[in-house]
């Protein structure tokens, strides 16, 4: 998925909907730019807060731990996961990740 597709999919999953050009409206009525989930760790931190229940959180952590580019020590790996990798794990957890066709 492209960064833009990732950003839109996570925004929708978090309830940030109603795209009009580059403007999005949150459930509480605030109008904001679409967060850059694919590149912003702070935005991903906010998205992670929307995961509900043990099963969803456990699945998310499973996806984080089973990345293809595993190179880090297990005890340190979560510290080094990029926003894009977190975004992919988040969308995989929700069943919204789409593989890129080559």
C-alpha positions as CSV (number, residue, x, y, z in Angstrom):
1,X,0.0,0.0,0.0
2,X,1.1,3.6,-0.6
3,X,1.6,6.0,2.3
4,X,-1.6,7.8,1.2
5,X,-3.6,4.6,1.1
6,X,-2.3,3.7,4.6
7,X,-3.1,7.1,6.0
8,X,-6.7,7.0,4.6
9,X,-7.3,3.4,5.7
10,X,-6.2,4.1,9.3
11,X,-8.0,7.4,9.4
12,X,-11.2,5.6,8.5
13,X,-10.5,2.8,11.0
14,X,-10.1,5.5,13.7
15,X,-13.3,7.3,12.8
16,X,-11.7,10.2,10.9
17,X,-13.9,10.3,7.9
18,X,-15.7,12.5,5.4
19,X,-12.8,13.4,3.2
20,X,-13.3,16.6,1.3
21,X,-10.1,17.4,-0.6
22,X,-7.5,17.2,2.1
23,X,-9.8,17.9,5.0
24,X,-11.1,15.2,7.3
25,X,-13.7,15.4,10.1
26,X,-13.3,13.5,13.3
27,X,-16.3,11.9,15.2
28,X,-16.3,14.8,17.7
29,X,-16.6,17.4,14.9
30,X,-13.1,18.8,14.7
31,X,-11.8,19.3,11.2
32,X,-8.2,18.2,10.7
33,X,-5.7,17.2,8.0
34,X,-5.4,13.5,7.6
35,X,-2.8,12.3,10.0
36,X,0.4,10.9,8.4
37,X,0.2,7.5,10.1
38,X,2.7,5.9,7.6
39,X,5.5,8.4,8.7
40,X,4.5,9.8,12.1
41,X,5.1,7.8,15.2
42,X,2.9,10.2,17.2
43,X,0.0,9.6,14.9
44,X,0.5,5.8,15.1
45,X,0.5,6.1,18.9
46,X,-2.9,7.7,18.7
47,X,-4.1,5.0,16.3
48,X,-2.9,2.3,18.6
49,X,-5.0,3.6,21.4
50,X,-8.1,2.7,19.4
51,X,-7.4,-1.0,19.5
52,X,-10.0,-2.7,21.7
53,X,-9.7,-5.7,23.9
54,X,-7.1,-8.3,24.5
55,X,-7.5,-10.2,21.3
56,X,-7.0,-7.1,19.0
57,X,-4.0,-5.9,21.0
58,X,-2.5,-9.4,21.1
59,X,-3.0,-9.7,17.3
60,X,-1.3,-6.3,16.8
61,X,1.7,-7.3,18.9
62,X,1.9,-10.6,17.0
63,X,2.0,-8.7,13.7
64,X,4.7,-6.4,15.1
65,X,6.8,-9.3,16.2
66,X,6.5,-11.2,12.9
67,X,7.7,-8.5,10.4
68,X,9.7,-9.7,7.4
69,X,12.7,-7.5,8.2
70,X,13.4,-9.0,11.6
71,X,16.8,-7.8,12.6
72,X,16.6,-6.6,16.1
73,X,17.1,-8.1,19.5
74,X,13.7,-9.3,20.8
75,X,13.9,-7.2,23.9
76,X,14.6,-4.0,21.9
77,X,12.6,-4.6,18.7
78,X,9.5,-2.7,19.7
79,X,11.6,0.4,20.3
80,X,12.9,0.3,16.7
81,X,9.7,-0.3,14.7
82,X,9.0,2.4,12.2
83,X,5.7,4.2,11.9
84,X,5.2,2.5,8.5
85,X,5.7,-1.0,10.1
86,X,3.4,-0.1,12.9
87,X,0.8,1.1,10.4
88,X,1.1,-2.2,8.4
89,X,0.7,-4.2,11.6
90,X,-2.3,-2.1,12.6
91,X,-4.1,-2.6,9.3
92,X,-3.3,-6.3,9.2
93,X,-4.8,-6.6,12.7
94,X,-8.0,-5.0,11.4
95,X,-7.9,-7.1,8.2
96,X,-7.5,-3.9,6.1
97,X,-4.0,-4.4,4.7
98,X,-3.8,-4.8,0.9
99,X,-0.8,-6.3,-0.7
100,X,0.9,-4.3,-3.5
101,X,0.5,-6.0,-6.8
102,X,3.8,-6.1,-8.7
